[in-house]
Amino acid sequence: MAPPRALPELMAELVEEILLRLPPDDPACLVRASLVCKPWCRILSAPSFHRRYRAFHRAPPLLGFLHDNHLNTSSGYMPCFVPTIKPCPFPKRAFDDCAGWSVRDCRHGRVLFCIIPINGVNLVVWDPVTGERHRLPEPPVRLCAYNVAVLCAVRGCNHLDCHGGPFFVVLVGYRNVLRSYLYSSEAGAWNASAELGGLRYYVASRKSSVLIRDDVYFAIMQKYTILKYNLGKNCLSTIHPPKEYNIRGGIALMPMEDGSLGIASVVGSKLCLWSRNADPGVDSGWVRFRVIELKHKTPIPFKHSFSISVVGFAEGLGIIFVTTDVGAFTMELKSCQVKKVGKRYEWNNVYPFISFYTPDCASSILPSLAEAH
């Protein structure tokens, strides 16, 4: 009896089209596919595939989030990463010997840290994919309190794969008056500051900033006043939050689909969402456009409504991070799908890490952050 015919191999072009459709929020599929055979591994390792994969899916997935672990030592903090996918995109010992590093922002594939308790403003930008670390010089003026943001500096970049390129760091802080500085990695220096009077004091908040077009927004502790820094004009302005906003319910700034600024906060047992009118010809007030009852309409458990707080938002993905006296959760705003991601009262702020994670990233060896110390 003749042996059965071997099945014909799929054409490489067809295999690539199939692999392109593997979900980016489950990168383990790509890793397993790269182990099937050498031809598949070659396809998945090719730079052309990486470009097509990112262009095909467009929106990078949430790989996890960073937060500060509070230590009972003089250094006070230790950064920690909580993966939401497998395999974990960060090495297990990435934060060894980094006591005193505090997470301050995360955007466009980069993480921004402040080193504590060193006096002054001591910042480090880390690219987890390339392993590059960049220690910033101190700004021209020593600030009493400050907020910072990191962002890609490549004009016209779609931010699908902006690793290893130039970046900006926006610094807003207080020294007699409110001041802002812009650091350019290409120039290796801070630019001249913009100033804004009217604030008698400044209490920094570690809430995540948000980038909308050329504007970077920060929430500070004066009833969570919102600061707006314009990159093109190098100018500062302030925005008051909605009147109904409750400071106890936390706050997350978020970009809206129409390019306006949005806010998420908890009032009582309700998650409230506001947007600010972006039309220059119309009064730029706040509009509460959605209310989600957390007690009965979602599976987010809590014992006391005053324990609910918004602690973060994943830009571009519509995912809110909420903590209660029962645990910490993510909620997709479109579907209201809820997932538990941590223990109760574990963090006050989280910094989502959003990026594509392909087999070339999984095989790279990421050096420890401690080398930048």
C-alpha positions in Angstrom: 0.0 0.0 0.0 1.4 3.4 -1.0 2.2 5.8 1.9 -0.2 8.7 2.2 0.7 11.8 0.3 2.3 14.6 2.4 0.2 17.6 2.7 1.4 20.5 0.6 3.1 23.3 2.5 1.4 26.6 2.7 3.0 29.4 0.6 5.1 31.7 2.7 2.9 34.6 1.6 -0.2 32.9 2.9 1.5 31.9 6.2 2.5 35.6 6.7 -1.1 36.7 6.1 -2.3 34.2 8.7 0.3 35.3 11.3 -0.5 38.9 10.8 -4.0 38.2 12.2 -2.8 36.8 15.5 -4.0 39.1 18.3 -1.5 41.6 19.7 -3.0 41.4 23.2 -1.9 37.7 23.3 1.7 37.9 22.3 2.3 34.3 23.5 0.6 33.3 20.3 3.4 34.9 18.3 6.1 33.4 20.5 4.6 29.9 20.1 4.2 30.4 16.4 7.9 31.3 16.1 8.8 27.9 17.6 6.8 25.9 15.1 9.5 25.7 12.4 12.4 27.7 11.0 10.5 29.2 8.1 7.8 30.6 10.5 10.5 31.9 12.8 12.2 33.7 9.8 8.8 35.3 8.9 8.1 36.5 12.5 11.7 37.8 12.9 11.7 39.9 9.8 11.6 43.7 10.3 9.1 43.8 7.4 6.7 41.6 9.3 7.0 43.8 12.4 6.1 46.9 10.3 3.1 45.1 8.7 1.9 43.7 12.0 1.8 47.1 13.7 0.2 48.8 10.7 -2.4 46.0 10.4 -3.5 46.2 14.1 -2.9 49.9 14.5 -3.6 50.2 18.2 -0.9 48.9 20.5 -2.2 46.6 23.3 -2.0 47.1 27.0 1.0 44.9 28.2 0.6 45.8 31.9 1.1 48.7 34.2 3.7 50.2 36.5 3.3 51.5 40.0 5.5 52.3 43.1 6.0 49.8 45.9 6.3 51.7 49.2 9.3 50.5 51.2 10.0 50.8 54.9 13.4 52.3 54.1 14.9 55.8 53.6 14.7 55.4 49.9 10.9 55.0 50.1 10.0 53.5 46.7 10.7 50.6 44.4 9.2 50.5 40.9 7.0 47.4 40.1 5.5 46.1 36.9 2.3 44.1 36.8 1.8 42.3 33.4 -1.6 41.8 31.9 -0.3 39.5 29.2 2.0 36.5 28.9 5.0 36.3 28.5 5.9 39.3 30.7 7.6 42.0 28.5 9.9 43.0 31.4 12.6 40.8 32.8 12.0 39.4 36.3 14.9 41.3 37.8 14.5 44.5 35.8 14.1 46.7 39.0 16.8 45.1 41.2 18.9 47.7 43.1 16.5 50.4 42.0 15.2 51.4 45.5 14.4 55.1 45.4 13.1 55.0 41.8 9.6 56.4 41.5 7.5 56.0 38.4 6.3 59.4 37.1 5.0 58.8 33.6 4.8 56.2 30.8 4.1 56.9 27.1 5.2 56.0 23.6 7.1 53.0 24.8 9.1 54.9 27.4 9.0 55.0 31.2 10.0 58.1 33.1 11.4 57.8 36.7 12.4 60.2 39.4 15.2 59.2 41.7 14.4 59.8 45.4 15.6 61.0 47.9 18.3 62.9 46.0 17.6 66.6 46.2 16.5 68.4 43.1 14.9 67.0 39.9 16.7 63.8 39.0 15.0 62.0 36.1 15.7 58.9 34.0 14.0 57.8 30.8 14.0 54.1 30.1 13.0 52.3 26.9 12.2 48.7 28.0 12.4 47.3 24.5 15.8 48.6 23.5 17.2 48.7 27.1 18.4 52.3 26.6 18.5 54.6 29.6 18.9 58.3 29.5 19.8 60.3 32.6 18.6 63.9 32.3 20.5 66.9 33.6 18.9 69.0 36.3 16.7 71.9 35.0 18.1 75.5 35.4 16.0 76.2 38.5 15.5 73.9 41.5 11.8 73.4 41.9 9.9 72.8 45.1 7.3 70.5 43.6 6.8 69.3 40.0 5.0 67.1 37.5 6.6 65.5 34.5 5.6 63.8 31.2 7.6 61.9 28.5 6.6 61.8 24.8 8.0 60.9 21.4 9.7 63.8 19.7 9.5 62.5 16.1 7.2 64.8 14.1 4.4 62.8 12.3 5.2 59.6 14.2 2.2 57.2 14.5 3.7 55.9 17.7 3.3 52.3 16.7 7.0 51.5 17.1 8.8 54.6 18.3 11.6 52.9 20.3 15.1 54.3 20.5 14.2 57.6 18.8 14.3 61.2 20.2 12.0 62.2 23.0 10.8 65.2 25.0 10.2 65.6 28.7 7.8 68.2 29.9 8.5 69.5 33.4 6.0 71.8 35.2 6.8 72.9 38.7 6.8 75.7 41.3 9.4 78.2 42.4 7.8 81.5 43.4 5.7 81.2 40.3 4.6 78.2 38.1 7.3 77.3 35.6 7.6 74.9 32.7 10.6 73.5 30.9 11.0 71.3 27.9 13.8 68.8 27.6 14.9 67.5 24.2 17.0 64.3 24.0 18.4 65.5 20.6 19.7 68.8 22.1 20.5 67.2 25.5 19.3 70.3 27.3 16.3 72.1 28.8 14.8 75.1 26.9 13.9 78.5 28.4 11.0 78.4 30.8 7.4 79.6 30.5 5.9 81.2 33.6 2.4 81.5 35.0 1.3 83.6 38.1 -1.8 83.3 40.2 -0.9 80.2 42.2 0.2 80.9 45.8 1.5 77.4 46.3 1.8 74.2 44.3 1.2 70.6 45.5 2.3 68.1 42.8 0.1 65.1 41.9 1.4 61.8 40.7 -1.6 61.3 38.5 -0.7 60.4 34.9 -0.6 63.3 32.4 -2.4 63.1 29.1 -1.2 64.2 25.6 -3.8 65.7 23.2 -2.3 67.0 19.9 0.3 69.6 21.1 -1.1 70.0 24.6 0.1 68.1 27.7 -2.3 68.2 30.7 -1.5 67.6 34.3 -3.8 67.3 37.4 -2.4 69.0 40.5 -3.6 68.8 44.1 -5.2 72.2 44.4 -8.7 70.6 44.1 -7.1 68.9 41.2 -6.6 72.0 39.1 -5.6 71.0 35.6 -2.5 72.5 34.0 -2.2 72.8 30.3 1.2 73.1 28.6 1.3 73.8 24.8 4.4 72.4 23.1 4.3 74.7 20.1 3.8 77.9 21.9 5.7 77.0 25.1 2.9 78.5 27.3 1.0 77.5 30.4 -2.7 77.9 31.4 -5.0 76.4 34.0 -8.4 74.7 33.8 -10.9 74.2 36.6 -12.4 70.7 36.9 -16.2 70.2 36.8 -18.2 71.5 39.8 -19.6 68.0 40.5 -16.1 66.5 40.7 -15.3 64.9 44.1 -11.6 64.9 45.0 -12.1 61.7 47.1 -13.1 59.8 44.0 -9.7 60.3 42.3 -9.2 61.6 38.8 -8.0 60.4 35.4 -7.4 62.7 32.5 -8.2 61.2 29.1 -8.3 62.2 25.4 -11.7 62.2 23.8 -12.4 61.0 20.2 -13.1 64.6 19.1 -9.8 65.8 20.4 -11.1 67.4 23.5 -10.0 66.8 27.1 -12.0 64.3 29.2 -12.1 63.5 32.9 -13.1 60.3 34.8 -13.9 60.3 38.5 -16.1 58.6 41.0 -18.9 60.4 42.7 -20.6 58.3 45.4 -20.9 54.9 43.8 -21.0 56.2 40.2 -18.2 56.5 37.7 -18.7 59.9 36.0 -17.2 60.9 32.7 -17.0 64.6 31.5 -15.7 66.1 28.3 -14.6 69.7 27.7 -15.9 71.5 24.6 -13.1 71.8 22.1 -14.9 74.2 19.7 -13.1 77.6 20.0 -16.4 79.3 19.0 -18.4 77.8 21.8 -18.2 78.2 25.6 -15.5 75.7 26.7 -17.4 74.3 29.7 -17.6 70.7 31.0 -20.4 68.3 29.9 -21.1 65.1 31.9 -21.8 62.7 29.0 -21.9 59.3 30.8 -22.6 57.9 34.3 -21.9 54.3 35.2 -23.5 52.9 38.3 -20.8 50.7 39.9 -22.9 49.2 42.6 -25.5 47.4 40.5 -24.4 47.7 36.8 -20.8 46.4 37.0 -19.1 43.5 38.8 -16.7 45.9 40.6 -17.1 44.9 44.3 -16.7 47.2 47.2 -17.9 47.5 50.8 -18.0 51.3 51.1 -18.5 53.7 48.3 -16.0 56.2 49.8 -13.2 53.6 49.1 -13.7 53.7 45.3 -11.1 55.8 43.4 -9.9 56.2 39.9 -6.2 55.7 39.7 -5.3 55.6 36.0 -6.4 55.5 32.3 -4.9 53.7 29.3 -4.7 56.3 26.5 -6.1 55.1 23.2 -7.6 51.9 24.7 -10.5 53.3 26.8 -9.5 51.4 29.9 -10.0 52.8 33.4 -8.2 51.6 36.5 -10.2 51.7 39.7 -9.3 50.7 43.3 -11.8 49.8 46.1 -11.6 48.3 49.6 -11.9 44.9 47.9 -9.3 45.1 45.1 -8.0 46.9 42.1 -9.7 46.5 38.7 -9.6 47.5 35.1 -12.8 48.4 33.2 -13.2 48.8 29.4 -15.5 51.8 29.0 -17.1 50.5 25.8 -18.1 47.1 27.0 -17.9 47.7 30.8 -15.9 44.5 31.0 -14.2 44.3 34.4 -11.0 42.4 35.4 -9.3 42.2 38.8 -5.6 43.1 38.6 -4.5 43.6 42.2 -5.2 43.6 45.9 -7.1 46.3 47.8 -5.4 49.7 48.4 -2.3 48.5 46.6 -1.7 51.7 44.7 -2.8 55.3 44.4 -1.6 55.7 40.8 -0.8 53.4 38.0 1.0 54.0 34.7 -0.2 51.7 31.8 2.5 50.4 29.5 1.1 50.2 25.9 3.2 48.8 23.1 3.5 46.0 20.6 5.3 42.9 21.8 6.7 40.7 19.1 9.1 37.7 19.2 12.1 40.0 18.6 11.2 41.8 21.8 10.8 38.6 23.7 14.2 37.3 22.7 16.1 40.5 23.6 17.9 40.8 26.8 17.0 44.0 28.7 19.6 45.3 31.0 18.8 46.3 34.6 17.7 49.9 35.3 20.3 49.9 38.0 23.1 50.7 35.4 21.7 54.2 35.1 22.0 54.8 38.8 
